[in-house]
Amino acid sequence: MSSSTLQTAIPILAYCGSSITMTLVNKLVLSHFQFHMVFFMLAVQAFGSVALMVLANRVGLNVKYRAMNKPDAKTWFPVACSQALMLYTGGKALEYLNVPLFTVFKNLTIIAVAYGEKWVFSAAVTPLMLTSFGLMVLSSLVGAWNDIAFNGWGYFWMSFNCFASAIFVIHMRKVIKQVNFKDFDTVYFNNLLTLPLYLVLSIIQENWTEFFAYYSDKANADELSSFVQGMLVSGIAAFAISYCSPWCLRTTSSTTYSMIGALNKLPIALFAMLWFPDPVTAGGVLAVLLGFAAGLVYTHAKNIQKRDQPQGTQVLPQPISMERLDSTSRPNVK
């Protein structure tokens, strides 16, 4: 294999691997322990991203970000809050739904974003995009119909998450032009601004008294060890996605990068089916495949739209993925 091929393949594999790891660890932490500490997990991920970004910058890795300042922080804070809402509702949905079904329904966010952008930015919705939307709706209907372990709360939080995700993406696209953030600026500001918010909400809402009482029992020491390890891996994976996303983008192209995001949903769903004991049905597999096809069609439609737009006006919103419960650590592709 040539060195140029390796230079392209390594960041792609790193991005896919970090994405899969993050998704599976999130599901593990949020549904397989006695306590489902969504805000605490998000705080660990935010802290891990910021701490490792600072460390990477100081040891000479290509991680550059704008220093925190009051004007940008004030402008960006509503975006960070909308991200917090998106990640929290995504975490609650993932607590109740299995990963393949979560992946299928997450596609519906794309429809909400597309029509939100049509309303806010007068963005076009093409016939090929409508085809992909039809596949997304069909995959969601098939997935819900074949959901053996139906949970109403899971669908409630999933619906809430789709709207919250659309609000975040559209609001971020609008504000990012004002502050002119680049690769890691968005990641740094989002995580640093929301870290105190996550910690305060965790202290207020999550039951730390019962948490300490439960894990102070020596009989639960092994579970506590697994919980801590899961949290640490989650924090590292959050930084890995933040680093690998722009690395992959710089070494490939926006078209390749967006296609990788669509293709990566299939191995995520397959790994989840193999790793977790959730029931797997033929209808559930069909729903995942339909959602996978919908993602490919949508990505192709956006690439055609990008190609046909005049230079300087091209924007390629990425399909909402599973990273950070939704892939929000990705940079905007412009």
FISENU-597075 format. One record per atom (N, C-alpha, C): x, y, z negated. Coordinates in steps of 0.02 Angstrom, whole numbers, padded with zeros to 5 digits, always signed. Layout:
N
XYZ...
# end
This chain:
334
+00043-00060+00000+00000+00000+00000+00044+00062+00000+00030+00110+00045+00071+00170+00050+00062+00215-00010+00110+00260-00020+00107+00305-00077+00048+00353-00070+00032+00375-00009-00025+00420+00001-00091+00386-00017-00096+00322+00000-00157+00284-00018-00163+00277-00093-00107+00263-00125-00107+00258-00198-00127+00324-00231-00102+00379-00204-00117+00444-00232-00191+00460-00228-00226+00430-00180-00298+00440-00175-00336+00388-00216-00313+00326-00215-00348+00272-00249-00346+00278-00325-00289+00298-00352-00282+00300-00425-00332+00348-00458-00338+00411-00435-00388+00455-00467-00460+00432-00458-00475+00400-00400-00542+00373-00390-00558+00319-00441-00510+00271-00449-00519+00217-00496-00522+00244-00568-00481+00294-00582-00481+00324-00650-00548+00356-00665-00575+00393-00616-00640+00425-00625-00695+00374-00635-00696+00322-00593-00748+00270-00599-00742+00233-00665-00680+00217-00685-00669+00181-00747-00691+00221-00808-00674+00286-00809-00693+00328-00866-00768+00337-00869-00800+00341-00810-00873+00349-00808-00908+00287-00835-00886+00228-00814-00916+00166-00837-00904+00158-00913-00843+00172-00935-00827+00166-01006-00871+00212-01048-00878+00273-01027-00918+00322-01064-00991+00299-01070-01019+00275-01015-01089+00254-01015-01101+00196-01063-01059+00145-01058-01068+00086-01099-01056+00101-01173-01006+00142-01187-00992+00160-01257-01049+00201-01286-01076+00248-01247-01133+00288-01270-01192+00243-01289-01208+00196-01245-01263+00150-01258-01249+00109-01321-01188+00085-01328-01169+00045-01387-01178+00085-01451-01151+00146-01452-01153+00187-01512-01224+00207-01530-01266+00219-01479-01332+00246-01492-01386+00193-01505-01370+00130-01493-01424+00080-01501-01404+00017-01537-01340+00007-01552-01318-00057-01580-01290-00051-01650-01300+00006-01682-01279+00013-01752-01340+00033-01794-01331+00030-01859-01386+00045-01905-01412+00116-01897-01366+00163-01885-01385+00234-01879-01369+00259-01809-01416+00297-01780-01409+00323-01712-01393+00398-01718-01329+00414-01724-01307+00482-01738-01292+00519-01673-01345+00543-01639-01336+00574-01574-01295+00639-01579-01315+00683-01625-01279+00747-01630-01206+00736-01652-01195+00689-01697-01127+00676-01720-01085+00649-01662-01113+00605-01622-01076+00578-01565-01059+00634-01516-01107+00679-01503-01094+00734-01458-01040+00781-01486-01040+00789-01552-00988+00830-01584-00919+00798-01575-00916+00732-01584-00852+00697-01574-00828+00703-01502-00874+00697-01455-00856+00704-01384-00832+00775-01369-00867+00825-01396-00846+00894-01384-00778+00908-01414-00768+00885-01476-00703+00894-01509-00648+00857-01471-00662+00796-01451-00612+00757-01414-00592+00790-01349-00642+00817-01313-00628+00851-01249-00584+00912-01260-00602+00954-01309-00564+01016-01321-00494+01000-01346-00488+00956-01395-00423+00940-01425-00376+00910-01374-00400+00864-01333-00357+00831-01284-00342+00878-01225-00388+00923-01209-00373+00973-01157-00316+01019-01179-00319+01041-01242-00266+01084-01269-00200+01047-01269-00202+00983-01292-00140+00943-01294-00112+00932-01224-00156+00916-01176-00134+00904-01107-00102+00967-01078-00131+01024-01093-00104+01087-01069-00034+01100-01097-00025+01085-01161+00039+01099-01193+00094+01051-01174+00076+00990-01153+00128+00943-01132+00143+00948-01057+00110+00994-01023+00127+01007-00954+00085+00974-00901+00030+00941-00921-00016+00913-00871-00054+00969-00837-00082+00954-00779-00115+01005-00739-00186+01018-00766-00189+01044-00828-00252+01061-00860-00249+01134-00880-00282+01177-00841-00281+01249-00853-00352+01273-00863-00360+01316-00912-00427+01342-00928-00420+01413-00955-00474+01451-00948-00475+01520-00972-00481+01521-01048-00444+01565-01079-00447+01572-01152-00517+01596-01173-00539+01573-01230-00604+01594-01255-00604+01670-01268-00655+01703-01243-00661+01776-01253-00735+01793-01263-00747+01848-01297-00815+01866-01317-00862+01879-01258-00842+01918-01207-00890+01931-01152-00911+01867-01116-00862+01823-01099-00880+01761-01065-00920+01715-01110-00901+01712-01174-00937+01669-01221-01010+01691-01228-01021+01756-01231-01089+01782-01237-01131+01766-01175-01100+01773-01116-01135+01758-01054-01149+01683-01047-01101+01642-01069-01105+01570-01058-01144+01533-01112-01154+01564-01170-01185+01528-01226-01253+01499-01209-01299+01534-01174-01363+01503-01156-01354+01440-01113-01303+01440-01069-01290+01381-01029-01268+01323-01074-01224+01338-01121-01200+01287-01167-01258+01258-01208-01304+01301-01229-01362+01278-01267-01407+01233-01225-01415+01251-01161-01456+01209-01117-01422+01142-01105-01355+01141-01104-01319+01078-01099-01330+01036-01162-01329+01069-01220-01340+01033-01282-01409+00999-01282-01460+01036-01258-01527+01008-01254-01529+00949-01206-01496+00955-01150-01494+00902-01100-01460+00839-01129-01403+00849-01161-01366+00791-01188-01404+00758-01245-01436+00798-01287-01473+00769-01343-01533+00728-01318-01572+00755-01272-01630+00718-01246-01607+00657-01207-01550+00662-01173-01522+00604-01139-01502+00550-01188-01472+00571-01244-01452+00523-01295-01512+00488-01325-01566+00525-01338-01627+00495-01366-01658+00446-01316-01657+00464-01251-01684+00419-01201-01643+00355-01196-01577+00363-01199-01532+00306-01195-01538+00261-01256-01559+00290-01312-01570+00251-01373-01627+00201-01363-01678+00220-01324-01737+00178-01317-01739+00138-01252-01706+00163-01199-01708+00130-01134-01643+00093-01120-01647+00040-01081-01584+00007-01061-01550+00049-01007-01485+00036-00997-01445+00078-00953-01469+00077-00880-01484+00018-00851-01509+00018-00781-01572+00060-00772-01619+00053-00819-01681+00092-00814-01668+00166-00823-01624+00183-00869-01604+00253-00879-01575+00281-00814-01532+00242-00782-01500+00263-00719-01552+00276-00665-01602+00231-00660-01654+00238-00610-01694+00303-00621-01715+00315-00683-01757+00374-00696-01717+00438-00695-01651+00434-00706-01610+00494-00703-01610+00524-00633-01623+00482-00583-01627+00508-00514-01682+00559-00506-01735+00554-00546-01791+00601-00539-01769+00672-00554-01714+00679-00592-01688+00746-00605-01667+00780-00541-01642+00741-00493-01620+00770-00430-01678+00805-00395-01738+00774-00398-01797+00805-00367-01813+00871-00402-01811+00870-00469-01825+00931-00506-01775+00986-00490-01711+00967-00484-01659+01016-00468-01669+01044-00398-01684+01000-00350-01692+01022-00281-01748+01073-00274-01806+01060-00305-01861+01106-00299-01851+01168-00344-01814+01160-00398-01796+01218-00438-01751+01265-00399-01703+01236-00363-01658+01277-00321-01696+01309-00263-01746+01273-00237-01786+01302-00183-01823+01364-00208-01847+01360-00271-01884+01416-00300-01838+01473-00320-01781+01457-00351-01736+01509-00377-01690+01536-00323-01661+01491-00282-01609+01512-00234-01632+01508-00162-01696+01490-00150-01722+01481-00082-01683+01428-00044-01661+01376-00080-01625+01321-00048-01673+01278-00008-01648+01251+00048-01691+01210+00091-01697+01139+00064-01755+01109+00075-01766+01037+00061-01778+01004+00129-01730+00964+00152-01732+00936+00219-01773+00871+00220-01794+00849+00281-01831+00785+00286-01792+00726+00258-01726+00725+00268-01686+00670+00242-01685+00671+00165-01685+00730+00137-01689+00736+00064-01757+00710+00039-01810+00726+00076-01877+00702+00057-01879+00625+00059-01844+00596+00108-01839+00523+00111-01806+00495+00049-01752+00527+00028-01718+00504-00033-01762+00513-00094-01802+00567-00096-01847+00578-00153-01900+00523-00156-01924+00502-00097-01973+00448-00095-01944+00384-00123-01881+00369-00105-01847+00310-00132-01838+00315-00207-01823+00376-00231-01814+00386-00303-01878+00372-00341-01933+00400-00316-01998+00389-00348-02016+00315-00346-02005+00283-00289-02020+00212-00282-01979+00170-00331-01915+00186-00337-01872+00148-00383-01895+00157-00455-01917+00218-00472-01941+00231-00540-02006+00192-00554-02051+00190-00505-02113+00153-00514-02100+00078-00521-02055+00052-00480-02036-00019-00484-02004-00034-00552-01959+00012-00574-01926+00002-00638-01974+00002-00696-02021+00050-00696-02070+00054-00751-02117-00007-00750-02137-00028-00690-02183-00085-00684-02151-00149-00711-02085-00155-00703-02050-00216-00724-02014-00208-00792-02031-00155-00828-01999-00143-00893-02035-00187-00945-02004-00244-00961-02034-00291-01009-02039-00260-01078-01985-00228-01100-01983-00198-01167-02005-00125-01163-02067-00113-01140-02091-00045-01130-02090-00007-01196-02063+00054-01194-02060+00096-01254-02081+00167-01235-02138+00188-01262-02165+00254-01244-02119+00311-01262-02084+00305-01318-02037+00358-01338-01980+00365-01288-01958+00308-01261-01905+00311-01211-01925+00351-01150-01987+00340-01127-02011+00376-01068-02024+00450-01084-02046+00464-01146-02055+00533-01166-01988+00571-01164-01937+00542-01195-01872+00575-01197-01840+00578-01127-01854+00528-01086-01826+00528-01018-01857+00584-00978-01923+00594-00984-01956+00649-00948-01930+00717-00972-01923+00724-01037-01896+00785-01067-01825+00797-01040-01786+00744-01036-01717+00750-01014-01713+00772-00941-01757+00747-00899-01756+00766-00828-01767+00842-00820-01816+00869-00857-01828+00941-00854-01771+00980-00884-01744+00957-00941-01688+00991-00973-01627+00991-00928-01615+00935-00894-01557+00930-00849-01564+00979-00791-01625+00983-00763-01636+01028-00707-01626+01101-00728-01651+01119-00787-01641+01187-00813-01567+01202-00821-01530+01154-00849-01458+01164-00860-01421+01174-00794-01434+01130-00746-01397+01134-00682-01412+01199-00646-01475+01218-00642-01494+01279-00606-01468+01341-00642-01474+01342-00708-01451+01400-00746-01375+01406-00741-01339+01349-00744-01267+01350-00739-01245+01376-00671-01278+01353-00619-01260+01376-00552-01269+01451-00545-01321+01478-00578-01334+01550-00574-01282+01590-00612-01264+01566-00672-01219+01604-00716-01146+01595-00696-01128+01538-00669-01058+01524-00654-01029+01573-00604-01072+01601-00561-01049+01651-00513-01032+01717-00548-01065+01731-00604-01051+01792-00641-00983+01790-00676-00967+01732-00705-00906+01726-00744-00848+01698-00703-00864+01670-00643-00812+01644-00597-00770+01590-00631-00803+01542-00665-00767+01487-00696-00740+01439-00644-00683+01409-00659-00651+01358-00616-00652+01291-00652-00612+01244-00624-00611+01174-00647-00627+01163-00720-00579+01178-00764-00586+01161-00834-00617+01216-00876-00629+01275-00847-00659+01329-00886-00728+01308-00912-00768+01279-00867-00836+01258-00885-00834+01206-00941-00790+01157-00934-00784+01104-00984-00763+01133-01051-00713+01177-01050-00685+01205-01112-00738+01247-01148-00771+01292-01112-00820+01336-01144-00881+01296-01167-00906+01249-01126-00963+01209-01147-00950+01172-01212-00893+01139-01215-00878+01098-01274-00862+01140-01336-00824+01194-01327-00804+01234-01384-00864+01272-01413-00909+01295-01370-00967+01332-01394-01020+01287-01426-01025+01225-01402-01077+01181-01430-01053+01140-01489-00987+01135-01500-00962+01095-01555-00991+01116-01623-00989+01181-01641-01020+01201-01705-01095+01187-01707-01128+01195-01650-01200+01183-01647-01215+01109-01661-01178+01064-01630-01188+00993-01642-01176+00974-01715-01123+01003-01744-01107+00987-01814-01162+01010-01861-01186+01071-01851-01240+01098-01894-01303+01056-01887-01323+01041-01824-01383+01001-01813-01376+00931-01841-01315+00903-01837-01304+00836-01865-01313+00837-01941-01286+00889-01973-01293+00894-02046-01366+00904-02067-01403+00944-02027-01472+00960-02044-01518+00901-02030-01511+00870-01972-01560+00822-01949-01542+00749-01963-01479+00731-01959-01460+00661-01965-01448+00643-02038-01467+00583-02056-01470+00563-02126-01401+00540-02150-01360+00587-02171-01292+00571-02193-01292+00538-02262-01341+00552-02304-01343+00520-02370-01350+00444-02363-01399+00423-02322-01408+00351-02310-01349+00322-02272-01320+00361-02227-01262+00338-02189-01204+00319-02235-01187+00365-02281-01132+00352-02327-01149+00295-02375-01212+00293-02397-01232+00239-02443-01227+00171-02410-01248+00167-02347-01247+00104-02311-01176+00080-02298-01134+00125-02274-01066+00104-02255-01017+00103-02313-01038+00126-02372-00995+00118-02431-00999+00047-02458-01049+00009-02436-01054-00061-02454-01002-00101-02415-00962-00140-02450-00908-00178-02418-00935-00228-02367-00997-00249-02377-01026-00297-02330-01034-00267-02260-01035-00201-02256-01044-00167-02191-00979-00137-02165-00922-00159-02193-00858-00130-02174-00841-00144-02100-00857-00204-02077-00841-00221-02007-00882-00178-01959-00946-00167-01976-00988-00125-01933-00962-00053-01933-00941-00029-01991-00913+00039-01994-00851+00045-01951-00808-00005-01953-00748-00004-01911-00766-00001-01837-00815-00040-01817-00837-00040-01746-00868+00028-01728-00906+00056-01775-00937+00122-01763-00884+00176-01752-00833+00176-01796-00780+00226-01790-00742+00217-01724-00727+00154-01707-00691+00141-01644-00732+00164-01584-00798+00151-01586-00842+00173-01532-00842+00249-01525-00844+00284-01581-00843+00357-01580-00777+00383-01552-00721+00353-01572-00656+00375-01547-00650+00364-01471-00671+00305-01448-00669+00291-01377-00714+00339-01339-00772+00356-01369-00818+00403-01338-00786+00471-01329-00750+00495-01380-00716+00560-01375-00661+00560-01323-00623+00505-01320-00569+00500-01270-00598+00496-01200-00653+00458-01192-00684+00451-01127-00713+00517-01103-00738+00558-01149-00764+00624-01130-00709+00667-01099-00650+00665-01129-00593+00702-01100-00572+00670-01034-00571+00603-01031-00549+00569-00970-00592+00589-00911-00657+00594-00921-00701+00615-00866-00687+00687-00847-00677+00729-00898-00661+00800-00885-00598+00807-00844-00549+00764-00857-00485+00768-00822-00489+00734-00753-00522+00675-00750-00522+00636-00688-00567+00667-00634-00620+00703-00654-00665+00732-00604-00629+00781-00558-00596+00834-00585-00559+00879-00540-00499+00846-00507-00468+00798-00541-00411+00761-00511-00435+00724-00449-00492+00689-00455-00520+00652-00398-00540+00700-00342-00569+00757-00361-00591+00806-00311-00532+00835-00273-00478+00850-00309-00420+00881-00277-00384+00833-00229-00386+00768-00244-00349+00720-00202-00392+00689-00147-00458+00703-00148-00501+00676-00094-00534+00735-00058-00599+00739-00063-00637+00795-00034-00703+00798-00070-00740+00852-00060-00805+00858-00093-00853+00804-00069-00848+00786-00004-00891+00734+00023-00876+00667-00009-00812+00649-00011-00792+00585-00042-00810+00584-00115-00798+00639-00149-00812+00643-00220-00887+00633-00235-00929+00666-00196-01001+00659-00207-01025+00588-00192-00995+00557-00140-01013+00488-00124-00992+00440-00179-00934+00452-00209-00911+00410-00265-00961+00414-00322-00985+00475-00336-01035+00484-00389-01097+00443-00377-01119+00439-00314-01179+00400-00297-01164+00325-00301-01106+00305-00274-01089+00234-00273-01076+00206-00343-01053+00249-00388-01033+00225-00455-01092+00205-00498-01152+00223-00477-01211+00205-00517-01222+00129-00516-01205+00096-00461-01217+00024-00456-01173-00015-00505-01107-00005-00506-01067-00042-00556-01085-00025-00627-01106+00037-00640-01127+00055-00708-01187+00011-00729-01236+00006-00684-01295-00034-00700-01277-00108-00706-01234-00133-00662-01214-00204-00664-01176-00220-00728-01128-00177-00747-01091-00188-00808-01138-00189-00869-01186-00143-00868-01233-00140-00924-01276-00203-00928-01297-00229-00870-01336-00291-00870-01296-00350-00898-01231-00350-00884-01188-00405-00908-01169-00397-00981-01161-00335-01004-01134-00323-01071-01188-00324-01124-01246-00294-01110-01298-00287-01160-01351-00342-01153-01382-00362-01208-01429-00418-01206-01500-00399-01183-01508-00340-01153-01574-00320-01129-01597-00368-01074-01663-00381-01071-01689-00427-01019-01677-00400-00949-01656-00444-00904-01643-00426-00834-01695-00462-00791-01733-00423-00753-01784-00451-00709-01768-00436-00636-01798-00475-00591-01788-00463-00520-01813-00393-00501-01869-00373-00530-01895-00306-00517-01848-00251-00542-01817-00263-00600-01769-00214-00626-01709-00207-00581-01685-00264-00555-01628-00261-00509-01647-00225-00445-01708-00238-00420-01733-00204-00360-01737-00129-00371-01759-00109-00430-01764-00037-00446-01695-00004-00445-01645-00039-00472-01577-00012-00471-01551-00005-00400-01564-00056-00358-01541-00054-00288-01577+00002-00250-01641+00012-00262-01677+00066-00229-01650+00134-00252-01636+00140-00317-01607+00202-00342-01538+00214-00314-01500+00161-00306-01433+00166-00276-01438+00190-00204-01485+00161-00166-01495+00182-00096-01518+00255-00093-01562+00274-00140-01586+00343-00141-01529+00392-00153-01483+00373-00198-01425+00416-00211-01381+00425-00150-01371+00370-00112-01331+00374-00051-01364+00419+00001-01430+00410+00010-01466+00450+00060-01464+00524+00040-01474+00538-00024-01473+00608-00047-01404+00639-00037-01352+00602-00055-01284+00628-00046-01269+00641+00027-01291+00596+00071-01281+00606+00143-01319+00668+00166-01380+00677+00141-01420+00735+00160-01386+00800+00138-01358+00801+00078-01324+00861+00053-01260+00874+00092-01226+00821+00112-01164+00830+00151-01180+00860+00220-01235+00838+00250-01256+00867+00314-01275+00940+00305-01312+00954+00252-01332+01023+00237-01271+01067+00225-01222+01042+00189-01160+01079+00175-01122+01093+00240-01118+01042+00283-01082+01050+00346-01114+01102+00391-01181+01106+00389-01217+01152+00433-01222+01223+00406-01203+01233+00342-01206+01300+00313-01145+01341+00333-01151+01407+00338-01093+01449+00353-01041+01444+00298-00977+01452+00316-00924+01452+00267-00935+01507+00215-00921+01490+00152-00930+01538+00098-00997+01534+00064-01044+01495+00093-01110+01487+00061-01123+01414+00043-01073+01371+00052-01084+01300+00042-01084+01284-00032-01135+01249-00053-01139+01224-00121-01163+01153-00119-01129+01108-00152-01149+01038-00153-01164+01016-00224-01226+01022-00247-01242+00999-00314-01233+00923-00317-01200+00899-00369-01188+00828-00376-01249+00792-00403-01262+00730-00379-01315+00691-00409-01302+00684-00484-01354+00693-00525-01346+00688-00597-01328+00617-00615-01273+00608-00649-01249+00541-00664-01250+00528-00738-01212+00477-00760-01217+00454-00828-01164+00483-00874-01115+00516-00846-01062+00541-00889-01090+00590-00940-01065+00587-01001-01090+00627-01056-01166+00623-01059-01192+00563-01046-01263+00550-01045-01293+00580-00983-01251+00618-00946-01271+00645-00885-01213+00671-00845-01169+00675-00834-01108+00698-00802-01095+00771-00795-01107+00802-00836-01104+00874-00842-01034+00899-00852-00987+00854-00861-00918+00876-00867-00887+00888-00799-00924+00871-00745-00895+00882-00679-00891+00956-00662-00840+00976-00625-00840+01044-00601-00889+01053-00545-00912+01114-00535-00954+01129-00477-00912+01122-00414-00940+01092-00363-00905+01085-00300-00928+01141-00254-00881+01183-00236-00900+01242-00196-00864+01241-00130
# end
